[in-house]
Amino acid sequence: MAKTLVIAEKPSVGRDLSRVLPGPFTKGEGVLEGPEHIITWAVGHLVQLADPDEYDPKYAKWRMADLPIVPRKFKLVVRDERSRKQMNVVKRELDREDVASVINACDAGREGELIFAYLYEKAGSKLPVQRLWLNSMTTGAIRDAFASLRPSAELHTLEQAARSRSEADWIVGMNATRAATIRLRSSFDGAVSLGRVQTPTLAILARREQEIRDFRPEPYWVVDARFLALPQEPRRAYDGRYHAGANPRIADEREAQEIVAACQGAVGVITKVEKRESRDRSPLLYDLSSLQRDASSRYGFYARRTLAAAQRLYEEHKALTYPRTNSRYITSDMVPDIKPIAALVGAQPQYAAAGSYVTGLDVLPLARVVNNEKVTDHHAIIPTLAERHPVEKMDDDDRRIYDLVVRRFLAVFHPEAVFENTRVETTVAARHVFRTRGRLLLVPGWRGVYGEGVSADAATAEDDDEGTDQQLPKLEQGEQAQVHRVAFAAKETKPPRRFSDGSLIDAMETAGRLVDDEELREAMKDSGIGTPATRAAIIERLLQVGYIERDGRALVVTEKGMNVIRLLGEHALTSPSLTGEWEHRLAKIETGEDTRAAFMADIASFAKETVTQLDETLKDVRIPRANLGPCPVCHQDIVENRKGYSCWSREDPGCGFVIWKAKAGKNLTTQIARELIKTGRTQRPVTGFKSRAGKSFRSRLALMQTEEGRWRVEFDEPWAREGAKPPEAEDVLAEAAEAGVDRVGAELPGAEPAAA
């Protein structure tokens, strides 16, 4: 009897599929076999694009004369020895005489299509293929997907887009990285990593970092007063901030002192009380980017940590739909599932009231939820319609992400929240005006799903200079108010904030433009940098190659990262809009509006232009090594070298003082070295260290001298002084699923150094 071979993306998915297909299944090495089906898996990218020296041995050496490298036909190679073992299993099953057809059951998206396409091509199979397209891993969803298998030809344009993305990253990354590295060998240690998506993302970060460095704080003052409305019974207290017109900032300290003196103990008049009603619509459903953004803002999660939790909720717990989506809508055929899903999650006490509201609606508000045209591969992330959601088996990360998605799903069917906004002006000494803002939640609406009034202030918070919203007593225009106390405070203008994972994903989604409006961001997302599935990996890539570092939630650009962007200048490779346009074209290839041939021709031309420009602009560039000032021992200059910071050189051996760069899986930056040299220890914990088990941790550092007189950088924490192992950081990245790591772990596959 002829059998069908089902190729999943990872073993866990293969096991889930076997529970739906006719059994029983017997387990073999890398395979499950039943009476009608054989199930095997890819374990992520088993096959990848070959390195340049696979085309010609001369490419093993990096020479400008050999660039650009643009293969006429790309070669495929098995990724590594671990992959080779499973690839042999897949090829063996494809070659069996009793296998008559194949089902592609890799993840339903561009990268899943690529994983299967490369594997199938490398195996040399000619068997007919059908596509299993899953939005959910529940038993019912898997059964329905097998009942409606799609012809592989139907996904041809998706495969074309996937191959184009992979080859474009190879061409641009490989050539730009080689050209820059060749020309900057004397200035940088190791490869100068450039890439189609990585470099414009770094440019966004570097330009913000330069704004922060160029920023010069300016002092200003604010005056705050506490008022007691008269008569004093009942007590009606409120706060106000002095404004000159619309400006709360006072440029001169003496002026602030004069205002305080004039208002001290005075009686003012409430000269304005304005009330207006405002309405606040619920946010759209989550796609991956907006979920990562919220998790970063609320919990400080890194983008990859959020993705890993969402992937577990999809694969292991079967509680959420497919997470690697860029849509925030569902399709019209899903409408009958809305109330059953609300009832399912509403069985949990914390969602009972919101779930009951949705199930009790006679007519569901669907205008902002259902949009068939805005759902391509996958719909928004929502809870699944399953028998139950195993919340008790979820870890803390999983529960937090699950809670975000469930509450967002329920909230979108609730009415607008209604606020009463009050603006009060109190005039003191006939000319000093103090403004007060009040905000009262009249109708919780969708905000009630999160707890009445929750985040109402945060959602409307303006610049801190304006003062914060407060709960106000009843006040009437014309009433008098006693100044209970008044004081001024000194402040400074603040630089722009560094990006966090969430805010950087925001910027990547809108190709570097600052866009707060949710609807406008939706309209721009097809022209963003990268895709929801790859943005977390790009951030990790920038960390890996030493262009950025984490400082708490902030992403800080290193000197190497800053220098790379400075040297590239206005090169198109740094332009977020350029890669955004390319992503838009890839989306058009998926829909058949653009062609793979035209796109790849443009990529080849761009690579050629880039090599020429980098060759010309970087040829004579020399970046001097950082000078960290006098040595604390011999007072000679400490200079950065390849492995550390020391006062010795070829001409002068110095006193032997050195701070080695490498420390527990991290390179100590010039900023850290400067602080150690100046004060002997770091004031704040340094992030990014790795334990022997591969876990991330942070620690303060101290410069210490051994009994032999050698200087060493040691961890300056109680656990280190007691000889204990470093504690596991609370915000360690959650481990991604096997194939998830393989699939998003690098922008450019292969062993080529830092070419993504």
C-alpha positions in Angstrom: 0.0 0.0 0.0 1.4 3.4 -1.0 2.1 5.8 1.8 2.2 9.6 2.2 5.3 11.2 3.7 4.5 14.2 6.0 7.5 16.5 6.6 7.1 18.8 9.7 9.4 21.5 10.8 10.3 20.0 14.2 9.7 16.8 16.2 7.0 18.2 18.5 4.8 19.2 15.6 5.4 15.7 14.1 4.1 14.1 17.3 1.0 16.4 17.3 0.2 15.4 13.7 0.5 11.7 14.5 -2.3 12.1 17.1 -4.7 13.2 14.3 -3.7 10.8 11.5 -4.8 7.2 11.4 -2.6 5.1 13.7 -1.0 3.4 15.4 2.4 5.0 14.8 5.7 3.3 15.6 8.7 5.4 16.5 11.9 5.0 14.5 15.1 7.1 14.3 13.9 10.5 13.3 10.6 9.2 12.1 7.1 8.1 13.1 5.4 5.5 10.9 1.7 4.6 10.7 -0.4 2.4 8.4 -1.0 5.3 5.8 1.5 8.0 6.7 5.2 8.4 7.6 6.0 11.5 9.6 9.5 13.0 9.7 10.8 16.5 10.4 13.3 19.1 9.4 14.5 20.4 12.8 14.6 23.9 11.4 17.0 24.7 8.5 18.7 21.4 7.6 19.8 22.9 4.3 21.3 26.4 3.6 22.9 28.4 0.9 26.5 27.4 0.3 29.5 29.6 1.3 31.4 31.3 -1.6 34.3 28.9 -1.6 31.8 26.1 -2.6 31.6 27.9 -5.9 35.3 28.5 -6.4 38.2 27.8 -4.0 39.6 31.2 -4.6 36.8 32.8 -2.6 38.2 31.2 0.6 40.5 34.3 0.6 38.8 37.7 0.9 39.9 39.9 -2.0 38.4 43.0 -3.3 39.1 41.9 -6.9 36.8 38.9 -6.6 33.8 41.1 -5.6 30.9 41.1 -6.1 30.1 37.4 -5.8 26.7 36.8 -7.5 26.1 33.1 -8.3 24.1 32.4 -11.4 22.5 29.4 -9.6 22.7 29.1 -5.8 24.1 25.9 -4.3 22.6 24.2 -1.3 24.6 22.4 1.5 23.6 20.6 4.6 24.0 22.9 7.5 26.1 20.9 9.9 26.7 17.3 11.2 23.6 17.3 13.4 21.6 18.4 10.4 23.2 15.8 8.2 22.0 13.0 10.4 18.3 14.1 10.1 18.7 15.0 6.4 19.8 11.4 5.7 16.6 10.3 7.4 14.4 12.6 5.3 16.2 11.6 2.1 15.9 7.9 3.0 12.1 8.2 3.5 11.7 10.3 0.3 13.5 7.5 -1.7 11.3 4.7 -0.4 9.4 2.8 -3.1 6.2 2.7 -1.1 6.1 6.6 -0.7 3.9 8.0 -3.4 3.4 11.6 -2.3 4.6 14.3 0.2 2.8 16.7 2.5 4.7 19.9 3.4 3.8 20.4 7.0 6.4 23.0 7.9 5.3 26.2 9.5 2.7 28.0 7.4 4.7 31.1 6.3 7.5 32.3 4.2 10.4 30.7 6.2 8.5 27.4 6.6 8.1 27.4 2.8 11.8 28.0 2.4 12.8 25.2 4.8 10.8 22.7 2.9 11.9 24.0 -0.6 15.6 23.8 0.2 15.3 20.4 1.8 13.2 19.0 -1.0 15.6 20.4 -3.7 18.7 19.1 -1.9 17.1 15.6 -1.6 16.4 15.6 -5.4 12.9 14.3 -5.0 10.3 14.5 -7.7 7.3 13.3 -5.8 4.1 15.3 -5.9 3.6 17.7 -3.0 0.6 19.1 -1.1 0.7 21.8 1.5 -0.7 21.6 5.1 -1.6 25.1 6.2 -2.1 25.5 10.0 -3.2 28.6 11.9 -3.6 26.6 15.2 -2.2 23.4 16.7 -5.4 22.3 18.2 -6.7 18.8 17.2 -9.7 20.3 15.4 -7.5 22.7 13.5 -5.1 20.0 12.4 -7.9 17.7 11.4 -9.5 20.5 9.3 -6.2 21.4 7.7 -5.6 17.7 6.6 -9.1 17.7 5.1 -8.3 20.8 3.0 -4.7 20.3 1.8 -3.6 22.9 -0.7 -1.8 22.1 -4.0 1.9 23.1 -3.8 1.4 25.2 -7.0 -0.9 27.5 -5.0 2.1 28.5 -2.8 4.5 28.9 -5.6 4.8 32.7 -5.3 5.3 32.4 -1.5 8.3 30.1 -2.2 9.6 32.5 -4.8 9.5 35.3 -2.2 11.2 33.1 0.4 14.0 32.2 -2.0 14.4 35.8 -3.1 14.7 37.0 0.6 17.3 34.3 1.3 19.4 35.0 -1.8 19.1 38.8 -1.4 20.4 38.6 2.1 23.3 36.3 1.0 24.3 38.6 -1.9 24.1 41.9 0.0 25.5 40.6 3.3 28.3 38.6 1.8 29.6 41.2 -0.5 29.1 44.2 1.7 30.7 42.4 4.7 33.7 41.3 2.6 34.2 44.7 1.1 34.1 46.6 4.4 36.2 44.0 6.2 38.9 44.1 3.5 39.1 47.9 3.6 38.9 48.2 7.4 41.2 45.4 8.5 43.6 47.8 10.2 40.8 49.5 12.2 38.6 46.7 13.4 39.2 43.2 14.9 37.3 40.5 13.0 34.7 41.0 10.3 32.7 44.2 9.8 29.3 42.7 9.6 26.8 44.4 7.1 23.5 43.2 5.9 20.3 44.1 4.1 18.2 44.3 7.3 20.9 44.4 10.0 22.6 47.6 8.8 19.6 49.9 8.5 18.5 48.7 12.0 21.9 49.6 13.4 21.6 53.0 11.7 18.4 53.7 13.5 20.1 52.9 16.8 23.3 54.7 16.0 21.6 57.9 14.9 19.6 58.0 18.2 22.8 57.3 20.1 24.5 60.3 18.3 21.5 62.5 19.2 22.0 61.5 22.9 25.8 62.2 22.7 25.3 65.5 21.0 22.6 66.6 23.5 23.5 69.3 25.9 21.2 69.6 28.9 19.7 73.0 29.7 18.5 74.0 33.1 15.0 75.2 33.8 12.7 75.5 36.8 9.0 74.7 37.5 6.8 76.1 40.3 4.2 73.9 41.9 1.5 74.9 44.4 -1.0 73.1 46.6 -4.4 74.8 46.8 -7.2 74.6 49.3 -10.5 75.7 47.8 -12.5 78.1 50.0 -14.5 77.7 52.1 -12.1 75.1 53.6 -15.0 72.8 54.8 -15.3 70.3 53.3 -11.6 70.1 52.5 -11.0 70.4 48.7 -7.3 70.2 47.9 -5.7 70.1 44.5 -2.3 70.8 42.9 -1.4 73.2 40.1 1.7 74.0 38.1 2.7 77.5 37.0 2.3 78.3 33.3 3.4 81.3 31.3 0.9 81.0 28.5 1.3 77.4 27.5 4.8 77.0 28.8 5.4 75.5 32.3 9.2 76.0 32.0 10.9 79.0 33.7 14.3 79.8 32.2 15.7 81.8 35.2 15.9 80.6 38.8 15.5 84.2 40.1 12.1 84.4 38.3 11.0 81.2 39.8 12.0 82.5 43.3 10.0 85.7 42.6 6.9 83.7 41.6 7.1 81.6 44.8 7.5 84.7 47.0 4.6 86.4 45.3 2.3 83.4 45.8 3.3 82.3 49.3 0.2 82.3 51.5 -1.8 84.2 48.9 -5.5 83.6 48.0 -6.1 83.0 44.3 -9.2 82.7 42.1 -10.3 79.8 40.0 -10.5 81.6 36.7 -11.3 78.7 34.4 -13.0 75.2 34.8 -13.4 73.4 31.5 -14.8 69.9 31.2 -14.9 67.8 28.0 -15.7 64.2 27.3 -13.2 62.0 25.4 -13.6 58.5 24.1 -10.8 55.9 23.8 -11.2 53.0 21.4 -9.8 49.6 22.2 -6.5 48.6 20.5 -6.5 46.3 17.5 -5.8 42.6 18.0 -2.2 41.5 18.3 0.3 40.7 15.6 3.7 39.6 16.7 5.3 43.1 16.6 2.6 44.7 18.7 2.7 41.8 21.2 6.5 42.2 21.5 6.0 45.9 21.9 3.5 45.5 24.8 5.5 42.8 26.5 8.6 45.0 26.3 6.8 47.9 27.8 4.9 46.1 30.5 7.3 43.4 31.5 10.7 44.4 30.1 10.7 41.2 27.9 13.3 41.1 25.1 11.7 40.5 21.7 13.1 37.0 21.4 11.7 36.1 24.9 8.2 37.1 23.8 8.5 35.2 20.6 9.7 32.1 22.4 6.8 32.2 24.9 4.2 32.8 22.1 5.7 29.9 20.2 5.4 27.6 23.2 1.8 28.7 23.7 1.1 27.8 20.0 3.0 24.5 19.8 3.1 23.0 23.3 0.0 24.4 25.1 -2.2 24.8 21.9 -3.6 27.9 23.6 -2.7 30.6 21.0 -2.9 30.7 17.2 0.2 31.0 15.0 2.4 33.8 16.4 4.6 34.8 13.5 2.0 36.9 11.9 1.9 40.5 10.7 -1.9 40.8 10.6 -4.1 42.3 13.3 -7.4 41.1 11.9 -9.4 37.8 11.5 -11.4 36.6 8.5 -15.1 36.5 8.2 -15.3 32.7 8.4 -13.9 32.9 11.9 -16.8 34.9 13.3 -18.8 31.9 14.5 -15.8 31.0 16.7 -15.6 34.3 18.6 -18.3 33.6 21.3 -17.1 30.0 21.9 -13.5 31.3 22.4 -14.8 34.0 24.8 -16.8 31.4 26.7 -13.7 29.1 26.9 -11.4 31.8 28.3 -14.3 33.2 30.4 -14.3 29.9 32.4 -11.2 31.3 34.2 -12.2 33.7 37.0 -10.0 36.5 35.9 -11.7 36.7 32.5 -15.2 35.7 33.6 -16.8 39.2 33.5 -15.3 40.2 30.2 -16.0 36.8 28.6 -19.6 36.9 29.8 -20.0 40.4 28.2 -18.8 39.1 24.8 -21.0 36.0 24.9 -24.0 38.1 25.9 -23.8 40.4 22.9 -26.7 40.2 20.4 -24.5 41.7 17.7 -20.8 41.6 17.8 -18.9 44.8 16.8 -16.8 43.4 13.9 -15.9 46.5 11.9 -12.3 46.8 13.5 -11.9 43.0 13.9 -12.8 41.3 10.6 -11.0 42.3 7.4 -10.4 39.5 4.8 -8.2 41.8 2.7 -5.7 42.4 5.6 -5.2 38.7 6.3 -2.7 37.0 4.0 -0.8 34.0 5.4 -2.1 34.2 9.0 -4.7 36.1 11.0 -4.1 38.0 14.2 -2.9 36.2 17.4 -5.9 35.1 19.4 -6.8 32.3 21.8 -7.5 29.0 20.2 -10.9 27.2 20.3 -9.8 24.1 22.2 -11.3 21.8 24.8 -9.3 23.7 27.5 -6.2 25.8 27.9 -3.7 24.2 30.2 -2.8 27.3 32.2 -1.4 25.3 35.1 1.3 23.9 32.8 2.4 27.4 31.6 5.5 29.0 33.1 5.5 32.7 34.2 6.5 34.0 30.8 3.9 31.9 29.0 1.1 33.1 31.4 2.0 36.7 31.0 1.9 36.5 27.2 -1.3 34.4 27.3 -2.9 37.0 29.6 -2.0 39.8 27.2 -3.5 38.0 24.2 -6.7 36.9 26.0 -7.4 40.3 27.4 -6.7 42.0 24.1 -9.1 39.5 22.3 -11.9 40.2 24.8 -11.3 44.0 24.9 -11.7 44.5 21.2 -15.4 43.5 21.5 -16.0 46.0 24.3 -17.2 49.6 23.8 -15.1 52.7 24.0 -13.8 53.9 27.4 -15.3 57.3 28.2 -13.3 59.9 30.2 -14.2 63.3 31.6 -11.2 65.6 31.2 -11.1 68.7 33.4 -8.8 71.7 33.0 -8.6 74.2 35.8 -6.7 77.5 35.9 -6.1 79.2 39.2 -4.8 82.8 39.1 -2.8 84.1 42.0 -1.7 87.7 42.6 -3.7 88.7 39.6 -1.1 87.4 37.1 0.4 84.1 38.0 -1.6 81.3 36.4 -1.4 77.7 37.7 -2.9 74.9 35.6 -4.4 71.6 36.9 -5.5 68.6 34.9 -8.1 66.1 36.0 -9.2 62.9 34.4 -12.1 60.8 35.5 -13.1 57.4 34.0 -16.8 57.6 33.4 -17.4 54.4 31.5 -14.7 51.7 31.7 -15.6 50.1 28.4 -12.7 48.0 27.1 -10.5 49.2 29.9 -12.6 47.3 32.3 -11.1 44.1 30.8 -7.8 45.2 32.3 -9.2 46.3 35.7 -11.2 49.6 35.9 -9.1 52.6 35.3 -5.9 50.7 34.7 -3.4 52.5 32.5 -5.8 55.4 32.0 -3.1 57.9 33.1 -0.3 56.1 31.2 -2.3 56.1 28.0 -2.8 59.9 28.0 0.4 61.0 29.9 2.0 63.9 28.2 5.4 65.5 28.9 6.1 65.5 32.7 6.5 69.3 32.6 2.7 69.6 32.1 2.0 67.9 35.5 0.1 64.7 36.0 -3.6 64.0 35.8 -5.3 63.9 39.3 -8.6 63.1 40.9 -10.2 66.5 41.5 -12.7 67.6 44.0 -15.7 69.6 42.9 -14.5 73.1 41.8 -16.4 76.0 40.4 -15.2 78.9 38.3 -15.0 82.1 40.4 -14.2 80.3 43.7 -11.3 81.4 45.8 -8.4 79.0 46.6 -5.8 79.4 49.3 -2.2 78.7 48.5 -1.4 76.0 51.1 2.2 75.7 49.9 4.3 76.6 46.9 7.8 75.7 45.9 10.1 75.7 42.8 12.2 72.8 41.6 15.2 72.7 39.3 15.2 70.5 36.3 17.1 69.8 33.1 16.1 69.1 29.6 16.5 65.4 28.8 18.0 63.7 25.8 16.0 61.3 23.7 15.5 57.9 25.2 17.5 55.0 23.9 15.5 52.3 22.2 14.3 49.2 24.0 13.4 46.0 22.1 9.8 47.2 21.9 10.4 50.7 20.7 13.0 49.4 18.2 10.5 46.9 16.8 8.1 49.9 16.5 10.7 51.8 14.5 11.6 48.8 12.3 7.9 48.3 11.6 7.5 51.8 10.3 10.9 51.9 8.5 12.5 54.2 11.1 9.7 56.8 11.1 8.2 57.8 14.5 4.6 56.8 14.1 2.3 56.7 17.2 -1.0 56.4 15.5 -2.0 52.7 15.4 -4.0 52.9 12.1 -1.2 54.7 10.3 1.3 52.2 11.6 -0.9 49.5 10.1 -0.8 51.1 6.7 3.0 51.3 6.7 3.9 47.9 8.0 4.4 46.3 4.6 7.3 48.7 4.0 9.0 48.0 7.4 12.4 46.6 8.1 12.4 42.9 8.3 9.3 40.9 9.2 7.6 40.1 12.5 9.3 36.7 12.5 12.8 38.0 11.9 13.0 41.3 13.9 13.8 39.7 17.2 16.7 37.8 15.5 18.1 40.9 14.0 18.3 42.5 17.5 20.1 39.4 18.7 22.4 39.5 15.7 23.5 43.1 16.5 24.3 42.0 20.0 26.2 38.9 18.8 28.5 40.9 16.5 29.2 43.5 19.2 27.4 46.5 17.6 25.1 47.0 20.5 24.8 46.0 24.2 22.0 45.8 26.7 21.8 48.2 29.6 18.7 47.1 31.5 15.9 47.5 28.9 18.0 50.0 26.8 19.9 49.0 23.7 23.2 50.9 23.7 25.4 51.2 20.5 29.1 50.3 21.0 31.9 52.3 19.6 32.3 49.7 16.9 28.7 50.0 15.9 28.9 53.8 15.9 32.1 53.8 13.8 30.5 51.4 11.2 27.6 53.8 10.6 29.8 56.8 10.6 32.0 55.3 7.9 29.1 54.2 5.8 27.7 57.8 5.9 24.7 58.2 3.7 25.2 54.9 1.9 21.9 53.4 0.8 22.6 50.3 2.9 21.9 52.4 6.0 18.6 53.6 4.8 15.6 52.1 6.6 13.3 53.2 3.7 15.4 51.2 1.2 15.1 47.9 2.9 11.5 48.8 3.7 10.9 49.1 -0.1 12.6 45.7 -0.6 10.3 44.1 2.0 7.4 45.6 0.2 8.6 44.1 -3.1 8.9 40.7 -1.4 5.3 41.0 -0.3 4.4 41.8 -3.9 6.2 38.7 -5.1 4.1 36.7 -2.7 0.9 38.1 -4.3 2.3 37.9 -7.9 2.4 41.6 -8.4 6.2 41.6 -8.8 8.6 39.0 -10.2 11.5 37.3 -8.5 13.7 37.9 -11.6 13.3 41.6 -11.5 13.9 41.8 -7.8 17.1 39.7 -7.9 18.4 41.7 -10.8 18.0 44.9 -8.7 19.7 43.2 -5.7 22.7 42.2 -7.9 23.0 45.8 -9.2 22.8 47.1 -5.7 25.5 44.7 -4.5 27.8 45.8 -7.3 27.3 49.5 -6.5 27.8 48.8 -2.8 31.1 47.1 -3.4 32.4 49.9 -5.6 31.3 52.6 -3.2 32.8 50.8 -0.1 36.0 50.2 -2.0 36.4 53.9 -2.8 35.2 55.4 0.5 36.9 53.1 2.9 40.2 52.5 1.1 42.4 55.0 3.1 40.3 55.0 6.3 42.2 54.5 9.5 40.5 54.6 12.9 42.9 55.3 15.8 42.7 53.0 18.7 41.0 54.5 21.8 43.2 56.4 24.3 41.9 55.9 27.8 44.1 58.3 29.6 47.0 57.8 32.1 47.8 54.4 33.6 46.9 54.4 37.4 50.3 52.8 38.0 52.9 54.3 35.7 50.9 57.2 34.3 51.7 56.4 30.7 48.7 56.5 28.2 46.5 53.4 28.2 45.6 52.5 24.6 43.2 50.0 23.2 44.7 47.0 21.4 43.2 43.9 19.9 42.8 41.9 23.1 42.7 44.6 25.8 43.6 48.0 27.2 47.2 48.5 28.3 50.0 51.0 28.8 52.5 48.9 26.8 53.4 49.0 23.2 56.1 47.7 20.8 58.2 50.8 21.6 57.6 50.8 25.4 56.7 47.8 27.5 55.2 50.0 30.2 54.5 48.7 33.7 52.5 45.6 32.7 49.1 47.0 33.6 46.3 45.5 31.4 42.6 45.1 31.3 41.7 42.2 29.0 38.6 42.6 26.9 37.3 39.1 27.2 35.4 38.4 30.4 32.8 35.6 30.8 31.6 35.6 27.2 31.6 39.4 26.9 34.0 42.0 25.5 34.5 44.9 28.0 33.9 48.2 26.2 36.0 51.3 26.4 33.4 52.9 28.6 33.7 50.1 31.1 37.5 50.1 31.0 37.6 53.9 31.5 35.4 53.6 34.6 37.5 50.8 36.0 40.7 52.8 35.5 39.2 55.9 37.0 37.4 54.5 40.0 38.6 50.9 40.3 35.0 49.5 40.0 31.8 50.0 38.1 29.0 51.8 39.8 26.2 49.9 38.0 26.0 46.2 37.1 27.3 45.3 33.6 25.0 43.1 31.5 25.7 40.4 29.0 28.0 38.0 30.8 27.5 34.2 30.2 27.8 31.5 32.8 29.4 28.2 31.9 25.9 26.8 31.5 25.3 29.5 28.9 22.9 31.5 31.1 23.0 35.3 31.0 23.9 37.3 34.1 24.9 40.8 35.2 27.5 41.9 37.7 29.4 44.9 39.0 33.2 44.7 38.3 36.2 45.7 40.3 39.9 46.1 39.3 42.1 44.1 41.7 45.7 43.2 42.1 46.9 39.6 42.7 49.6 38.7 45.2 51.9 38.4 42.2 51.2 42.0 41.3 49.1 41.3 38.3 45.9 43.3 37.7 42.7 41.4 37.1 39.0 42.4 36.6 36.9 40.5 39.0 33.1 40.3 39.6 32.3 42.7 42.5 29.3 40.9 44.0 28.7 39.0 47.3 28.2 35.7 45.5 31.6 36.2 43.7 33.4 37.0 46.9 31.9 33.9 48.5 33.1 31.7 45.6 29.5 30.9 44.4 28.2 30.6 40.9 26.6 33.7 39.3 22.8 33.8 39.8 20.7 33.4 36.8 19.4 36.8 35.6 15.7 37.3 36.0 15.5 38.5 32.4 17.5 35.8 30.8 16.2 35.1 27.3 13.8 32.2 27.2 15.2 29.4 25.0 13.5 29.3 21.6 12.1 26.0 20.3 14.7 24.0 18.3 13.5 25.0 14.9 12.6 28.5 16.0 16.3 29.2 16.9 17.5 27.7 13.6 15.0 29.6 11.6 15.5 33.1 13.0 18.9 32.7 14.5 20.7 34.7 11.8 19.8 37.0 8.9 22.3 35.2 6.7 22.9 31.4 7.1 26.2 29.7 6.9 29.6 29.9 8.4 30.6 33.2 6.7 31.8 35.5 9.5 29.2 38.0 10.6 27.8 38.5 7.1 24.3 39.0 8.1 
